[in-house]
């Protein structure tokens, strides 16, 4: 037997409407929609502010140490960890 069949959901909806009334349910729905809308607009504002701070993306410069050589699959994960430890 399905836990969330359409009949179960309809019964739950009917009980909620009987307990709270249609005006209260309508207000809850509009409040929830407004909260989601405000959250989305805040996220867009934050993204635009973040992109303005960084400016246009330019070329990245790596100023770290250069380790010459090639890593192969035969080296295994220990070689990767040793290279990290050696790099500092």
Protein Blocks (a to p, Z undefined) as FASTA:
>chain_A
ZZbbfklmmmmmmmmmmmnopmlmmmmmmmmmmmmmmmmmmmmmmmmmmmmmnopadddd
dfbdcdeddddfklommlmmmmmmmnZZ
